[in-house]
Amino acid sequence: MKTEQHILQTAFRLFLGKGFSDISTNEIIREAGTTKGGFYYCFKSREDLVNQVIETYLLPYYLQPITVMHQAWENKRADVSTKTLLWEAFFAPQRFRQYQEFVGMDIAFRDFYFLLYEGMKKYEEVQRYFAENTKEREICLRRILERGKERKEIAAEVDIDSCVMMTLAMQDGILALKVLDDSIDDEEKYRRMEEQIWRDIAAQDAYLKYLHGGVNSAVS
């Protein structure tokens, strides 16, 4: 691992433990096993280091799932069901495990969430990433539901605006639970959530096909 990458990873792990404010440059240098000269060769300042930690480790949490959602939407088969698309192009990309695999680190969600929250309070770019992520998630979910209505897989009386708001609020609830207990399996929670939403919004014919284990147009 290059010195710059090693310092970045070391700083990120220290920030996860104590937050952005409570870790000094000297502590990062000591934990990384480098020198002041080595540190300042890689980074102009502590602020530069923090900005690169944000870009390297916080931005992917917001950007990577949206990229996967867009790819799943663009690559969908013509016959893929709304239920399948809800999972593949909305819920699955947002599992925390996906983020951990992307950055190649095993991270406690509670530590990460608190750092993320601190970042949103202190750094405009993190606030912007959060707002853009929320907007894109809403767009991704809305187009899946609208497609479902067009295909008559979602009941005509379903209010898409209300469904989007409810779904995003339920996701926030799962995140809150995971902050309290990191052992919670968010994938299992997301699957239950997807099943509940599908029961609530599916047109009768689509739901009956799902219950009877129909073809891909009815199963996830």
Backbone as numpy.savetxt, mean C-alpha at the origin, in Angstrom:
# Nx Ny Nz CAx CAy CAz Cx Cy Cz
27.10 -4.67 -0.73 26.26 -3.48 -0.73 27.14 -2.24 -0.73
26.82 -1.27 -1.58 27.58 -0.04 -1.66 27.42 0.76 -0.36
28.43 1.58 -0.08 28.42 2.37 1.16 27.17 3.24 1.26
26.80 3.89 0.17 25.61 4.75 0.19 24.36 3.96 0.54
24.19 2.79 -0.09 23.03 1.96 0.19 23.04 1.46 1.63
24.22 1.12 2.12 24.34 0.64 3.50 23.96 1.75 4.49
24.42 2.95 4.25 24.08 4.07 5.14 22.58 4.35 5.09
22.02 4.33 3.89 20.57 4.55 3.75 19.77 3.52 4.53
20.12 2.26 4.37 19.40 1.19 5.06 19.57 1.31 6.57
20.79 1.62 7.00 21.04 1.80 8.43 20.21 2.95 8.99
20.19 4.06 8.28 19.42 5.22 8.73 17.93 4.89 8.80
17.44 4.19 7.80 16.03 3.82 7.78 15.68 2.95 8.98
16.51 1.97 9.28 16.25 1.10 10.43 16.29 1.90 11.74
17.22 2.83 11.85 17.28 3.67 13.05 16.05 4.57 13.15
15.63 5.14 12.02 14.43 5.99 12.01 13.20 5.18 12.39
13.13 3.94 11.96 12.00 3.09 12.32 11.91 2.90 13.83
13.06 2.86 14.48 13.08 2.63 15.91 12.79 3.86 16.75
13.26 5.03 16.27 13.16 6.23 17.10 12.53 7.43 16.40
12.28 7.34 15.12 11.73 8.47 14.40 12.82 9.30 13.74
12.40 10.21 12.88 13.34 11.05 12.15 14.13 11.98 13.08
13.45 12.53 14.08 14.05 13.62 14.87 15.06 13.15 15.90
14.92 11.94 16.40 15.72 11.50 17.55 16.98 10.74 17.19
17.33 10.73 15.93 18.55 10.05 15.48 19.53 11.09 14.94
20.71 11.15 15.52 21.71 12.13 15.09 22.53 11.59 13.93
23.19 12.48 13.24 24.09 12.08 12.16 25.21 11.20 12.70
25.74 11.55 13.87 26.82 10.76 14.46 26.36 9.33 14.77
25.12 9.19 15.21 24.61 7.84 15.50 24.50 7.02 14.23
24.06 7.66 13.16 23.96 6.96 11.87 25.34 6.53 11.40
26.31 7.44 11.52 27.69 7.14 11.10 28.24 5.97 11.91
28.00 6.01 13.22 28.51 4.95 14.09 27.86 3.60 13.77
26.54 3.60 13.63 25.84 2.34 13.37 26.18 1.78 11.99
26.45 2.66 11.04 26.79 2.21 9.68 28.24 1.76 9.58
29.03 2.04 10.61 30.43 1.64 10.58 31.23 2.39 9.55
30.89 3.65 9.34 31.62 4.45 8.37 32.26 5.64 9.08
32.77 6.59 8.33 33.40 7.78 8.88 32.61 9.01 8.45
32.89 10.14 9.09 32.22 11.37 8.67 32.55 11.68 7.22
33.81 11.44 6.85 34.20 11.67 5.46 33.41 10.78 4.51
33.24 9.50 4.92 32.48 8.57 4.09 31.02 8.98 3.99
30.47 9.45 5.11 29.07 9.88 5.11 28.88 11.06 4.18
29.73 12.09 4.34 29.54 13.30 3.55 30.01 13.15 2.10
30.71 12.09 1.82 31.02 11.77 0.42 29.74 11.29 -0.29
28.90 10.57 0.47 27.67 10.01 -0.09 26.48 10.97 -0.02
26.45 11.80 1.03 25.31 12.68 1.24 25.79 14.10 1.56
25.12 15.08 1.00 25.52 16.47 1.21 25.29 16.90 2.65
24.24 16.35 3.27 23.85 16.76 4.61 22.90 15.72 5.20
22.55 15.89 6.46 21.56 15.00 7.07 20.22 15.14 6.35
19.88 16.38 5.97 18.63 16.61 5.24 18.62 15.85 3.93
19.76 15.83 3.25 19.88 15.08 2.01 19.65 13.59 2.26
20.22 13.08 3.34 20.02 11.68 3.71 18.55 11.39 3.96
17.89 12.25 4.76 16.47 12.05 5.06 15.65 12.05 3.78
15.92 12.98 2.88 15.19 13.03 1.61 15.36 11.74 0.81
16.58 11.20 0.82 16.81 9.96 0.08 16.18 8.75 0.76
16.11 8.76 2.10 15.39 7.71 2.81 13.91 7.75 2.43
13.35 8.94 2.38 11.95 9.10 1.99 11.72 8.57 0.58
12.60 8.96 -0.34 12.46 8.53 -1.73 12.64 7.02 -1.89
13.57 6.46 -1.11 13.92 5.04 -1.26 12.96 4.12 -0.53
12.45 4.54 0.63 11.68 3.63 1.48 10.23 4.03 1.74
9.91 5.32 1.70 8.52 5.72 1.94 7.74 5.85 0.64
8.36 6.45 -0.36 7.68 6.60 -1.65 7.18 5.27 -2.21
7.98 4.18 -2.19 7.47 2.92 -2.73 6.21 2.41 -2.06
6.05 2.71 -0.77 4.83 2.27 -0.07 3.59 2.87 -0.73
3.72 4.09 -1.23 2.61 4.75 -1.90 2.55 4.47 -3.39
3.70 4.43 -4.03 3.75 4.35 -5.49 3.65 2.93 -6.02
4.35 1.98 -5.38 4.41 0.62 -5.91 3.04 -0.06 -6.05
2.15 0.03 -5.05 0.85 -0.62 -5.22 0.02 0.01 -6.33
0.14 1.33 -6.51 -0.61 1.98 -7.58 -0.12 1.50 -8.94
1.19 1.34 -9.07 1.75 0.82 -10.32 1.21 -0.57 -10.61
1.16 -1.42 -9.59 0.63 -2.78 -9.76 -0.85 -2.74 -10.12
-1.61 -1.85 -9.49 -3.03 -1.72 -9.81 -3.24 -1.36 -11.27
-2.48 -0.38 -11.73 -2.61 0.04 -13.13 -2.24 -1.10 -14.08
-1.18 -1.83 -13.74 -0.76 -2.95 -14.59 -1.84 -4.03 -14.65
-2.41 -4.35 -13.49 -3.46 -5.38 -13.45 -4.68 -4.93 -14.26
-4.99 -3.66 -14.19 -6.12 -3.14 -14.96 -5.83 -3.19 -16.46
-4.65 -2.75 -16.86 -4.30 -2.72 -18.27 -4.18 -4.13 -18.86
-3.75 -5.10 -18.03 -3.52 -6.46 -18.53 -4.70 -7.40 -18.31
-5.81 -6.87 -17.84 -6.97 -7.72 -17.54 -7.50 -8.39 -18.81
-7.97 -9.60 -18.67 -8.62 -10.30 -19.78 -10.04 -9.77 -19.95
-10.56 -9.91 -21.14 -11.91 -9.40 -21.40 -12.96 -10.10 -20.55
-12.70 -11.39 -20.20 -13.71 -12.15 -19.46 -13.49 -12.15 -17.95
-12.48 -11.42 -17.46 -12.21 -11.45 -16.03 -13.37 -10.80 -15.28
-13.76 -11.42 -14.17 -14.91 -10.94 -13.43 -14.57 -9.72 -12.59
-15.61 -9.01 -12.20 -15.43 -7.88 -11.29 -14.86 -8.35 -9.97
-15.31 -9.49 -9.49 -14.83 -10.02 -8.21 -13.34 -10.32 -8.28
-12.91 -10.95 -9.34 -11.49 -11.24 -9.52 -10.68 -9.95 -9.63
-11.21 -8.99 -10.37 -10.51 -7.73 -10.57 -10.41 -6.94 -9.26
-11.44 -7.04 -8.43 -11.37 -6.36 -7.14 -10.16 -6.83 -6.34
-9.90 -8.14 -6.43 -8.75 -8.66 -5.68 -7.44 -8.35 -6.39
-7.34 -8.69 -7.66 -6.07 -8.59 -8.38 -5.64 -7.15 -8.63
-6.60 -6.25 -8.85 -6.26 -4.89 -9.24 -6.57 -3.85 -8.17
-7.00 -4.32 -6.99 -7.23 -3.35 -5.93 -6.71 -3.82 -4.58
-7.21 -4.92 -4.07 -6.82 -5.34 -2.72 -5.41 -5.95 -2.65
-5.11 -6.89 -3.53 -3.83 -7.61 -3.44 -2.61 -6.70 -3.47
-2.58 -5.68 -4.34 -1.38 -4.84 -4.39 -1.10 -4.05 -3.11
-2.11 -3.93 -2.23 -1.95 -3.07 -1.06 -1.52 -3.81 0.21
-1.29 -5.10 0.10 -0.82 -5.84 1.28 0.57 -5.36 1.68
0.80 -5.28 2.98 2.09 -4.78 3.45 3.22 -5.72 3.04
2.91 -6.98 2.92 3.93 -7.94 2.48 4.48 -7.58 1.10
3.63 -7.03 0.25 4.08 -6.62 -1.07 5.15 -5.54 -0.96
4.92 -4.61 -0.06 5.91 -3.54 0.16 7.21 -4.12 0.70
7.13 -5.00 1.68 8.33 -5.59 2.27 9.15 -6.33 1.22
8.46 -7.05 0.35 9.16 -7.76 -0.72 9.81 -6.78 -1.68
9.14 -5.67 -1.94 9.66 -4.69 -2.89 10.96 -4.06 -2.38
10.99 -3.71 -1.08 12.20 -3.06 -0.53 13.19 -4.09 -0.01
12.80 -5.37 0.06 13.72 -6.41 0.49 14.08 -6.35 1.95
13.10 -5.96 2.80 13.35 -5.84 4.23 12.14 -6.36 5.01
12.42 -6.99 6.15 11.36 -7.42 7.06 11.15 -6.29 8.07
10.00 -5.65 8.01 9.76 -4.44 8.79 8.50 -4.62 9.63
8.56 -4.21 10.88 7.37 -4.21 11.73 6.43 -3.10 11.26
5.19 -3.45 10.98 4.26 -2.47 10.42 4.04 -1.30 11.37
3.96 -1.58 12.67 3.73 -0.51 13.63 4.84 0.54 13.56
6.10 0.08 13.54 7.23 1.02 13.44 7.15 1.82 12.15
6.82 1.13 11.06 6.75 1.79 9.77 5.63 2.82 9.75
4.48 2.47 10.29 3.33 3.37 10.28 3.62 4.64 11.06
4.25 4.49 12.23 4.56 5.66 13.03 5.56 6.57 12.32
6.53 5.98 11.63 7.48 6.78 10.86 6.77 7.49 9.71
5.86 6.77 9.08 5.09 7.34 7.98 4.26 8.52 8.47
3.65 8.35 9.62 2.82 9.41 10.20 3.66 10.64 10.54
4.84 10.40 11.12 5.75 11.50 11.41 6.16 12.20 10.11
6.44 11.39 9.09 6.82 11.97 7.80 5.73 12.84 7.22
4.47 12.42 7.37 3.37 13.21 6.83 3.23 14.54 7.56
3.57 14.56 8.83 3.48 15.80 9.60 4.62 16.77 9.29
5.77 16.23 8.94 6.98 17.06 8.83 7.41 17.39 7.41
7.08 16.52 6.46 7.64 16.68 5.12 6.53 16.76 4.08
6.54 17.85 3.31 5.48 18.08 2.33 5.41 16.98 1.28
6.59 16.44 0.91 6.57 15.41 -0.13 5.84 14.16 0.33
5.96 13.82 1.62 5.24 12.65 2.14 3.73 12.93 2.15
3.35 14.14 2.52 1.94 14.52 2.46 1.41 14.40 1.03
2.23 14.83 0.08 1.82 14.77 -1.32 1.68 13.32 -1.79
2.63 12.47 -1.40 2.55 11.05 -1.77 1.26 10.43 -1.22
0.95 10.76 0.02 -0.26 10.22 0.65 -1.52 10.66 -0.10
-1.59 11.96 -0.42 -2.77 12.48 -1.12 -2.90 11.86 -2.50
-1.79 11.73 -3.21 -1.82 11.14 -4.55 -2.21 9.67 -4.49
-1.69 8.96 -3.49 -2.03 7.55 -3.32 -3.52 7.37 -3.06
-4.07 8.20 -2.18 -5.50 8.12 -1.86 -6.34 8.38 -3.10
-5.96 9.39 -3.87 -6.70 9.72 -5.09 -6.64 8.58 -6.10
-5.45 8.01 -6.29 -5.29 6.94 -7.27 -6.02 5.67 -6.85
-6.00 5.35 -5.55 -6.75 4.19 -5.06 -8.23 4.35 -5.34
-8.73 5.55 -5.12 -10.14 5.82 -5.38 -10.46 5.65 -6.87
-9.57 6.17 -7.72 -9.78 6.05 -9.16 -9.78 4.59 -9.59
-8.81 3.81 -9.08 -8.70 2.40 -9.44 -9.95 1.64 -9.02
-10.41 1.88 -7.79 -11.59 1.17 -7.30 -12.83 1.58 -8.08
-12.96 2.87 -8.34 -14.16 3.36 -9.02 -14.29 2.75 -10.43
-13.20 2.67 -11.16 -13.31 2.16 -12.52 -13.62 0.67 -12.53
-13.16 -0.07 -11.52 -13.51 -1.49 -11.42 -15.00 -1.63 -11.17
-15.52 -0.83 -10.27 -16.95 -0.90 -9.95 -17.81 -0.44 -11.12
-17.38 0.59 -11.81 -18.14 1.06 -12.97 -18.16 0.01 -14.07
-17.02 -0.66 -14.28 -16.97 -1.75 -15.25 -17.94 -2.86 -14.83
-17.98 -3.14 -13.51 -18.89 -4.18 -13.02 -20.34 -3.86 -13.27
-20.68 -2.58 -13.14 -22.06 -2.18 -13.43 -22.37 -2.33 -14.92
-21.42 -1.94 -15.76 -21.62 -2.06 -17.20 -21.83 -3.51 -17.60
-21.13 -4.43 -16.92 -21.25 -5.86 -17.22 -22.43 -6.51 -16.48
-23.16 -5.70 -15.70 -24.31 -6.15 -14.92 -23.92 -7.21 -13.89
-22.67 -7.15 -13.43 -22.22 -8.01 -12.33 -22.45 -7.34 -10.98
-22.63 -6.03 -11.01 -22.95 -5.26 -9.82 -24.38 -4.78 -9.95
-25.13 -4.89 -8.86 -26.55 -4.53 -8.88 -26.74 -3.07 -9.29
-27.77 -2.83 -10.08 -28.02 -1.50 -10.63 -28.23 -0.46 -9.54
-28.78 -0.88 -8.40 -29.09 0.09 -7.35 -27.89 0.47 -6.49
-26.75 -0.17 -6.68 -25.56 0.12 -5.88 -25.06 1.54 -6.17
-24.84 2.31 -5.11 -24.29 3.65 -5.23 -22.76 3.54 -5.19
-22.12 3.78 -6.31 -20.67 3.59 -6.40 -19.93 4.55 -5.48
-20.38 5.79 -5.38 -19.71 6.75 -4.50 -19.70 6.25 -3.06
-20.83 5.75 -2.60 -20.91 5.24 -1.23 -20.04 4.00 -1.05
-20.02 3.14 -2.07 -19.21 1.92 -2.00 -17.73 2.26 -1.92
-17.29 3.24 -2.70 -15.88 3.65 -2.68 -15.52 4.20 -1.30
-16.36 5.08 -0.77 -16.09 5.68 0.54 -16.04 4.61 1.64
-16.98 3.66 1.58 -17.02 2.60 2.58 -15.79 1.71 2.50
-15.39 1.37 1.29 -14.24 0.49 1.10 -12.96 1.13 1.61
-12.74 2.38 1.27 -11.54 3.08 1.72 -11.53 3.21 3.25
-12.71 3.45 3.84 -12.80 3.55 5.30 -12.50 2.21 5.96
-12.98 1.12 5.36 -12.71 -0.21 5.89 -11.22 -0.54 5.81
-10.58 -0.11 4.74 -9.14 -0.30 4.63 -8.39 0.43 5.74
-8.83 1.64 6.03 -8.20 2.39 7.12 -8.36 1.63 8.43
-9.49 0.98 8.60 -9.72 0.19 9.80 -8.76 -0.98 9.92
-8.47 -1.64 8.79 -7.52 -2.74 8.80 -6.12 -2.25 9.17
-5.74 -1.10 8.63 -4.43 -0.53 8.97 -4.35 -0.21 10.45
-5.43 0.34 11.01 -5.44 0.67 12.44 -5.29 -0.59 13.28
-5.95 -1.67 12.89 -5.83 -2.93 13.62 -4.40 -3.46 13.56
-3.78 -3.32 12.39 -2.42 -3.83 12.23 -1.42 -3.01 13.03
-1.70 -1.73 13.23 -0.84 -0.92 14.10 -0.90 -1.45 15.53
-2.11 -1.83 15.97 -2.29 -2.35 17.33 -1.70 -3.74 17.49
-1.79 -4.54 16.43 -1.31 -5.93 16.51 -0.68 -6.31 15.18
0.65 -6.29 15.13 1.36 -6.54 13.87 1.23 -7.99 13.39
0.75 -8.88 14.27 0.58 -10.27 13.87 -0.67 -10.49 13.02
-1.52 -9.46 12.94 -2.73 -9.57 12.13 -2.36 -9.79 10.67
-3.00 -10.75 10.05 -2.76 -11.07 8.65 -3.62 -10.14 7.80
-3.01 -9.09 7.25 -3.81 -8.14 6.48 -4.33 -8.76 5.18
-3.62 -9.75 4.65 -4.14 -10.41 3.44 -5.45 -11.11 3.75
-5.50 -11.82 4.88 -6.74 -12.52 5.27 -7.85 -11.51 5.51
-7.52 -10.37 6.14 -8.52 -9.33 6.39 -9.03 -8.74 5.07
-8.11 -8.52 4.13 -8.51 -7.98 2.84 -9.42 -8.97 2.09
-9.12 -10.26 2.20 -9.96 -11.25 1.52 -11.36 -11.27 2.12
-11.45 -11.20 3.42 -12.77 -11.15 4.05 -13.53 -9.88 3.65
-12.78 -8.80 3.60 -13.38 -7.53 3.21 -13.91 -7.59 1.78
-13.10 -8.17 0.90 -13.52 -8.31 -0.50 -14.76 -9.18 -0.62
-14.81 -10.27 0.16 -15.97 -11.16 0.14 -17.22 -10.42 0.62
-17.08 -9.64 1.69 -18.22 -8.91 2.22 -18.73 -7.87 1.23
-17.80 -7.15 0.63 -18.20 -6.13 -0.35 -18.91 -6.79 -1.52
-18.37 -7.92 -1.97 -18.99 -8.60 -3.11 -20.39 -9.07 -2.77
-20.60 -9.58 -1.57 -21.95 -9.99 -1.16 -22.91 -8.81 -1.18
-22.38 -7.64 -0.82 -23.24 -6.46 -0.72 -23.59 -5.84 -2.07
-22.69 -5.97 -3.05 -22.90 -5.23 -4.29 -23.21 -6.11 -5.50
-22.99 -7.41 -5.41 -23.12 -8.26 -6.60 -24.58 -8.36 -7.06
-24.75 -8.32 -8.37 -26.05 -8.62 -8.94 -26.37 -10.08 -8.65
-27.65 -10.42 -8.60 -28.05 -11.76 -8.17 -27.43 -12.86 -9.03
-27.45 -12.69 -10.34 -26.92 -13.74 -11.23 -25.42 -13.95 -10.99
-24.67 -12.85 -10.85 -23.23 -12.96 -10.63 -22.93 -13.62 -9.30
-23.72 -13.32 -8.28 -23.46 -13.89 -6.96 -23.81 -15.38 -6.94
-24.88 -15.76 -7.64 -25.25 -17.17 -7.70 -24.18 -17.98 -8.42
-23.61 -17.43 -9.48 -22.52 -18.11 -10.18 -21.33 -18.30 -9.26
-21.03 -17.28 -8.49 -19.92 -17.36 -7.53 -20.18 -18.45 -6.49
-21.39 -18.50 -5.93 -21.73 -19.49 -4.92 -21.61 -20.92 -5.46
-21.91 -21.09 -6.74 -21.87 -22.42 -7.33 -20.54 -22.72 -8.01
-19.51 -21.90 -7.73 -18.18 -22.20 -8.25 -18.09 -22.14 -9.75
-18.64 -21.08 -10.33 -18.65 -20.95 -11.79 -17.28 -20.69 -12.36
-17.23 -20.34 -13.62 -16.00 -20.07 -14.33 -15.38 -18.78 -13.85
-14.28 -18.39 -14.46 -13.56 -17.20 -14.02 -14.41 -15.96 -13.96
-15.47 -15.90 -14.75 -16.32 -14.73 -14.72 -17.05 -14.60 -13.39
-16.94 -15.62 -12.51 -17.67 -15.55 -11.25 -16.82 -15.84 -10.03
-15.54 -16.19 -10.20 -14.76 -16.56 -9.02 -13.50 -15.73 -8.94
-12.91 -15.70 -7.74 -11.66 -14.94 -7.57 -10.50 -15.91 -7.57
